[in-house]
Amino acid sequence: MGSYLSIVNNTDDPWTCKIGPDEAALKIAGIAISVVGTLAT
């Protein structure tokens, strides 16, 4: 299971990028891992 970030450039500036929904997915995964870890102990 690998993790990655999708960087989406949806602005007029080529040097300005926004991190897409994968960032939110990583936060949700982090919360889920914390809950599972708590229940497992």
VEXPA-103110 format. One line per field, with one value per atom (N, C-alpha, C, CB): residue number from 1; residue in one letter; x, y, z. Coordinates in steps of 0.1 Angstrom, whole numbers, padded with zeros to 4 digits. Glycine has a CB too. Example, Ala and Ser with C-alpha at 12.3 -4.5 7.8 and 13.67 -1.06 7.14 Angstrom:
<nodes>
nr	1	1	1	1	2	2	2	2
rest	A	A	A	A	S	S	S	S
u	0132	0123	0132	0113	0128	0137	0129	0141
v	-0057	-0045	-0033	-0045	-0022	-0011	0000	-0006
w	0078	0078	0078	0090	0071	0071	0079	0057
</nodes>
This chain:
<nodes>
nr	1	1	1	1	2	2	2	2	3	3	3	3	4	4	4	4	5	5	5	5	6	6	6	6	7	7	7	7	8	8	8	8	9	9	9	9	10	10	10	10	11	11	11	11	12	12	12	12	13	13	13	13	14	14	14	14	15	15	15	15	16	16	16	16	17	17	17	17	18	18	18	18	19	19	19	19	20	20	20	20	21	21	21	21	22	22	22	22	23	23	23	23	24	24	24	24	25	25	25	25	26	26	26	26	27	27	27	27	28	28	28	28	29	29	29	29	30	30	30	30	31	31	31	31	32	32	32	32	33	33	33	33	34	34	34	34	35	35	35	35	36	36	36	36	37	37	37	37	38	38	38	38	39	39	39	39	40	40	40	40	41	41	41	41
rest	M	M	M	M	G	G	G	G	S	S	S	S	Y	Y	Y	Y	L	L	L	L	S	S	S	S	I	I	I	I	V	V	V	V	N	N	N	N	N	N	N	N	T	T	T	T	D	D	D	D	D	D	D	D	P	P	P	P	W	W	W	W	T	T	T	T	C	C	C	C	K	K	K	K	I	I	I	I	G	G	G	G	P	P	P	P	D	D	D	D	E	E	E	E	A	A	A	A	A	A	A	A	L	L	L	L	K	K	K	K	I	I	I	I	A	A	A	A	G	G	G	G	I	I	I	I	A	A	A	A	I	I	I	I	S	S	S	S	V	V	V	V	V	V	V	V	G	G	G	G	T	T	T	T	L	L	L	L	A	A	A	A	T	T	T	T
u	0009	0000	0009	-0010	0009	0017	0009	0024	0016	0010	0016	0011	0008	0013	0004	0013	0009	0002	0000	0009	-0012	-0015	-0014	-0028	-0005	-0004	-0011	0011	-0021	-0029	-0027	-0045	-0023	-0021	-0033	-0008	-0042	-0055	-0055	-0067	-0043	-0041	-0035	-0033	-0035	-0028	-0013	-0033	-0008	0006	0012	0009	0021	0027	0034	0036	0039	0047	0038	0058	0025	0016	0008	0006	0010	0003	-0006	0013	-0016	-0025	-0025	-0040	-0024	-0025	-0039	-0018	-0042	-0056	-0062	-0057	-0073	-0080	-0072	-0093	-0061	-0053	-0048	-0041	-0046	-0041	-0052	-0038	-0065	-0076	-0076	-0089	-0074	-0074	-0064	-0073	-0052	-0041	-0045	-0028	-0051	-0056	-0066	-0061	-0075	-0085	-0079	-0096	-0069	-0062	-0054	-0052	-0048	-0041	-0050	-0034	-0062	-0072	-0076	-0084	-0079	-0083	-0073	-0087	-0060	-0049	-0048	-0036	-0050	-0049	-0060	-0051	-0072	-0084	-0081	-0097	-0076	-0074	-0062	-0069	-0052	-0041	-0046	-0030	-0055	-0061	-0069	-0069	-0077	-0086	-0077	-0096	-0066	-0058	-0050	-0048	-0049	-0041	-0049	-0033
v	-0012	0000	0012	0000	0019	0031	0044	0032	0054	0067	0077	0072	0086	0096	0108	0090	0119	0132	0136	0143	0140	0145	0160	0140	0166	0181	0186	0185	0194	0200	0215	0197	0219	0233	0239	0236	0245	0250	0265	0244	0271	0286	0291	0290	0304	0311	0311	0325	0309	0310	0295	0316	0293	0279	0275	0279	0284	0280	0278	0290	0281	0279	0266	0292	0257	0245	0242	0233	0235	0232	0216	0237	0212	0198	0193	0194	0183	0179	0171	0171	0164	0156	0145	0150	0141	0131	0135	0127	0149	0153	0151	0169	0153	0150	0135	0155	0127	0112	0108	0105	0114	0110	0114	0117	0125	0129	0119	0143	0115	0105	0092	0104	0088	0075	0076	0072	0088	0089	0088	0103	0093	0092	0078	0101	0071	0057	0048	0052	0050	0043	0045	0046	0057	0060	0053	0075	0053	0046	0031	0049	0025	0011	0007	0006	0016	0014	0014	0024	0023	0025	0012	0037	0008	-0004	-0017	-0006	-0017	-0030	-0031	-0030	-0021	-0022	-0025	-0009
w	0000	0000	0000	0012	-0011	-0012	-0010	-0026	-0006	-0005	-0014	0010	-0019	-0029	-0028	-0043	-0033	-0034	-0048	-0026	-0052	-0065	-0064	-0071	-0072	-0072	-0084	-0071	-0082	-0092	-0094	-0090	-0106	-0108	-0115	-0117	-0107	-0113	-0112	-0106	-0112	-0111	-0123	-0098	-0125	-0136	-0135	-0138	-0123	-0121	-0121	-0107	-0131	-0132	-0120	-0144	-0111	-0100	-0087	-0097	-0089	-0077	-0079	-0076	-0070	-0071	-0059	-0073	-0060	-0049	-0047	-0051	-0035	-0033	-0033	-0019	-0040	-0043	-0031	-0055	-0034	-0024	-0018	-0030	-0023	-0017	-0003	-0026	-0001	0012	0022	0011	0019	0028	0030	0022	0020	0022	0031	0008	0031	0040	0054	0036	0056	0070	0075	0070	0067	0071	0074	0060	0066	0068	0081	0056	0084	0097	0109	0097	0108	0119	0120	0116	0109	0109	0115	0095	0112	0117	0132	0111	0137	0151	0159	0153	0153	0159	0160	0152	0149	0149	0159	0135	0160	0169	0183	0167	0186	0200	0203	0201	0194	0197	0198	0186	0191	0192	0205	0180	0212	0224	0236	0227
</nodes>
